[in-house]
Amino acid sequence: MRTRTEGTLQRTEQPMRHRDWMAAAEEEYRRLDALLRDLDEDDWTRPTDCTAWDVRQMVAHLVGGAESTARVRELVRQAWRGRRLRGDRPLVDGMNDLQVAERADVSPVQLRRDLADAGARGVRARRRLPAPLRALPLPFGPPLGVKPLGYLTDRIYTRDDWMHRIDISRATGRDLVLTSEHDGRLVADVVAEWAGTHGRPYRLTLTGPAGGTWSAGEGGEELTLDAVEFARILAGRAAGTGLLAHSVPF
């Protein structure tokens, strides 16, 4: 995997709002589609950092996730059927298994088309969610716990797509397009949640197009690493020690 920039625009450090998340979600689906269009037949069978999935299965999961955001009925159906597949695992694992299993025979070409279609419909549905509904606290279970609905529909679905784009780029050796304006804002949001989770003094320098510098307090741990690698560690793709052992949901 190589990183490739499309310019380095100045990034605002203001917290992302609902409209910002929806713009980011649209951009992620655009970048995912461009990445998937570039894959050849062998790429779709390559293993990924999510060891249970190859590239094709990962995209099947992304399609299923997008479909669950496009229609409430589909989300409920996946949750209901996923309960029977999860065993002792979190519900999200059962839903993920269902999404992949139901698309076991779908071709890569059709999966790419389905992702573009479901992603667009899902973003439209997410954008229309009114603020009172987005603020509704819901018991999602581990690893999310009790969170506002908007935390799932804004942050988590967008972060999940972003991290899987990284996974696919790494698996296939394709360029990873990164910009300060888009990826940098996603990373900044991850940093803010990570800092709130551990609550300790720190100084963090993240390198690359999505990077920046953050700090809080005095005398804390000083960390310097690539921005994408930072996110991969917090997402459980790589091991982290010290403050990097504090994960955030993706």
C-alpha positions, -999 to 999 in steps of 0.1 A, spaced: 0 0 0 12 35 -9 -3 67 3 -12 93 -23 -24 128 -17 -48 150 -37 -35 182 -22 -32 192 14 -60 216 23 -60 234 57 -80 213 82 -104 229 107 -102 215 142 -139 222 149 -159 191 159 -177 175 130 -214 181 129 -241 160 113 -238 177 79 -200 172 80 -204 135 87 -228 131 58 -204 149 34 -176 126 47 -197 95 42 -204 105 6 -168 110 0 -159 77 15 -182 58 -8 -168 78 -38 -132 68 -28 -143 32 -21 -158 29 -56 -127 43 -72 -106 18 -53 -128 -12 -61 -129 -2 -98 -91 -6 -99 -90 -42 -86 -84 -72 -108 -99 -106 -103 -71 -119 -80 -74 -89 -57 -109 -99 -46 -96 -131 -30 -67 -115 -11 -67 -118 27 -72 -87 47 -63 -75 82 -98 -87 93 -85 -123 92 -120 -139 87 -125 -120 55 -109 -117 21 -115 -86 0 -147 -98 -15 -162 -108 19 -152 -74 33 -170 -56 5 -200 -79 11 -200 -66 47 -198 -30 35 -228 -36 12 -248 -51 40 -239 -23 63 -250 3 38 -283 -15 32 -289 -14 70 -287 24 69 -309 28 39 -340 12 54 -351 8 91 -368 -25 82 -335 -39 69 -317 -28 100 -342 -46 122 -341 -77 100 -303 -79 102 -304 -74 140 -331 -101 144 -313 -127 123 -279 -117 135 -289 -126 171 -291 -162 160 -256 -161 145 -237 -142 172 -234 -169 199 -216 -154 228 -203 -125 207 -216 -89 204 -247 -85 182 -227 -66 156 -206 -98 149 -237 -117 141 -249 -90 118 -216 -89 101 -217 -127 96 -252 -124 81 -242 -96 57 -213 -117 43 -232 -150 42 -262 -135 23 -238 -123 -4 -216 -154 -7 -225 -159 -44 -226 -123 -55 -199 -114 -80 -173 -87 -73 -187 -65 -102 -222 -67 -87 -209 -60 -52 -192 -29 -63 -224 -17 -80 -245 -27 -50 -222 -7 -27 -225 24 -47 -263 21 -48 -268 12 -12 -242 37 0 -260 66 -18 -294 55 -5 -280 50 30 -265 85 32 -297 100 20 -316 82 48 -290 91 74 -290 128 64 -328 130 69 -327 117 105 -339 146 127 -318 159 155 -341 146 183 -339 111 169 -301 113 165 -298 123 201 -319 93 214 -297 71 236 -298 35 227 -282 4 243 -261 -9 214 -242 -35 235 -204 -40 234 -183 -24 221 -205 7 218 -225 5 250 -252 32 254 -247 59 228 -269 83 209 -282 70 177 -263 97 158 -230 83 172 -237 52 151 -252 67 120 -227 96 118 -194 84 132 -193 46 133 -206 38 98 -183 65 83 -153 53 103 -160 17 94 -161 25 57 -128 45 60 -110 18 79 -121 -9 55 -108 13 26 -75 12 44 -78 -26 48 -85 -31 11 -57 -8 0 -32 -27 22 -45 -61 10 -42 -53 -27 -12 -29 -27 -33 -1 -42 -27 35 -35 -44 49 -5 -58 84 -13 -55 106 17 -62 143 21 -60 167 50 -95 180 43 -112 146 44 -91 120 61 -75 145 85 -109 155 99 -118 118 105 -84 113 123 -89 144 144 -123 131 155 -107 97 164 -80 116 184 -106 136 203 -125 104 213 -92 86 222 -81 115 244 -114 115 262 -113 78 267 -79 77 285 -81 112 301 -44 115 307 -18 141 296 -3 134 262 14 150 232 6 133 199 22 140 166 7 121 136 25 123 103 13 121 68 -15 139 49 -41 130 76 -19 140 105 -15 169 129 -4 176 165 -25 174 196 -17 177 233 -33 180 267 -17 186 301 20 184 310 44 156 315 24 130 296 34 104 271 48 117 238 39 98 207 49 102 171 36 79 144 19 78 111 -18 89 112 -31 58 94 -11 35 117 -24 53 147 -60 47 136 -52 10 128 -39 5 163 -69 20 179 -91 -1 156 -73 -33 168 -55 -39 135 -21 -36 152 -9 -39 188 -6 -7 209 10 -1 243 7 27 268 -19 52 258 -22 34 224 -38 5 242 -69 26 246 -91 17 216 -121 35 201 -149 20 181 -147 17 143 
